[in-house]
Structures are given as structure tokens and as C-alpha cells.
Amino acid sequence: ETGVTQSPTHLIKTRGQQVTLRCSSQSGHNTVSWYQQALGQGPQFIFQYYREEENGRGNFPPRFSGLQFPNYSSELNVNALELDDSALYLCASNVAGPQETQYFGPGTRLLVL
Amino acid sequence: AQSVTQLDSQVPVFEEAPVELRCNYSSSVSVYLFWYVQYPNQGLQLLLKYLSGSTLVESINGFEAEFNKSQTSFHLRKPSVHISDTAEYFCAVSDTGFQKLVFGTGTRLLVSP
């Protein structure tokens, strides 16, 4: 039990739609990262938020965006969904600092048809 | 750019046998190295990490990994596996700390009686 929860657990969307995934972090964790894990692959870093500001981004297009709220919750928004966006989306939170371990949630599995 | 190679997609082993999961990385700077475990339908759990100091790091459940700079490797070992060790194992690298990780494609460890 990591104290990080995600909702929904599963989601089905069609190509072109928009989706919002949610993450609730442990109290005091002011940094949240999002990862995309395609089937049979390792997770890929999407972006990180620290104190509600984006703090680093991986190789993902701008239609992937995020929000972080003061109550330790966060969102991942994906616009204009594509078939290749089908994946498990993981959020991970931590206290700020390069040597602070991040704790992963169970993920949201998104299927785009 | 950093990258991680896990050459073995699947490693079958009998219970109580030793196991080694291989991980090689490429990075031009100092690195932080990690092993994560993912059980079915769960998020990632940190197994062990290397920052500096002793090249041999251990986890609480009997796994160990050795950082070999000359061979750019961070192989994971366990002298005697249990059925409960059946899971997906991911090696990861970062040059900025415990976040913004670059993961390998994972190795599925299958332990049979």
C-alpha cells in the first residue's frame, strides 16, 4: 500500500475524444510524476509537477497536459486520443528532493478504440 | 540520452533455485540505478536503488544488485527464489535523482514449483 490512488481503474474511449485521469497522492507529497506504460513495455516518463508547475517533460506531444492541485491531487489530460494512447497510466508522488523515493499508484488502464 | 536494456523478456526458474535478471544501461553522466517490481494489476514498487558508495545493494526480501561501472551493468540476483517472487521486474536509470526515470522493457520472472 503506497498511499497513492488513481481513478478510474479502467476506461474505454474512442479515437479523437478527450480523457482525464486522476491521481491522489500522500499528504505532503508536493511532487507528482506521470508515466505511460504500453503493453509489454516499461513505463515512459510523461511529465512531472512540483507545487502546481510543470517541472520536466518527456517526449510526449502537447496534447498530453496536466494539473496539480494544492490538496495533493493531480490530473492527466489527453486530447485528440489516438489508438497508440492505449496504455496503463501510472502516477507517482514524492516529497520534493532528488533523493526522495517516489511511490506509484496502481494505474489507470486506458483503451482507445 | 540514457537508455536501459533488459535482454531477457522472460526468465523461468524453479522454486529455491538462484536467479539473475540482467540490466545494462547507457549514460554519459553519473547515474542513479533502480530495480522496481510490478505484481499483476498493481503499480510499481521500489525493490532497491543505487546512488553511490558500496556497489552491492540489497533489498529486505533477499534480492541484491551490483553496480558495475566498467560493464555499465546493474544485474539483479537472488540466491533462492519463492513462488511469490513471480512478477515483472524493471530496471531504471536517472541522472537527476529518484524521479524522471528511464525504464527498461522489463523481465517477467516465472517461478514454478
Interface residues (C-beta under 8 A of the other chain):
Chain A: T2 V4 T31 S33 Y35 G40 Q41 G42 P43 Q44 F45 Q48 G56 G58 L90 A92 N94 G97 P98 Q99 E100 T101 Q102 F104 G105 P106 G107
Chain B: V4 Q6 Y36 N41 Q42 G43 L44 Q45 L46 K49 L51 F90 A92 T96 G97 F98 Q99 K100 L101 V102 F103 G104 T105 G106
